[in-house]
């Protein structure tokens, strides 16, 4: 009974050096594939966070007295935290500057929980101002 799951029988006679080289080449190919899958996963997660941050800006702006005056920082700036919660849910904490009803600029902190529903649609589960 063969106990190895990955044992490959070749009908071509190979020397010990050729077998060793073949193992290294196969291992190298496997590592390259794993690298590309991991890089693709990291890129997708980063894009999901960026898209979640943009969607959060829309949901937060909707709750302001003067939404057109809202100015959000770049995601890369300090004070913005986008965290993936799992199951297509994101937590976004940040701040914005907007005019209040008296025309004065006011900085507000917020927290927003979003869920990605697919096809570019986001569902806002919670928005709170701190």
Secondary structure, DSSP 8 states (H G I E B T S, - for coil): ----SS----SS---HHHHHHHHHHHHHHHHHHHHHHHHHHHHHHHHHHHHHHHHHHHHHHHTSTTGGG-EE--TTSTT-EEEEEETTEEEEEEEEEEE-TTS-EEEEEEEEEEEEEETTEEEEEEEEE-
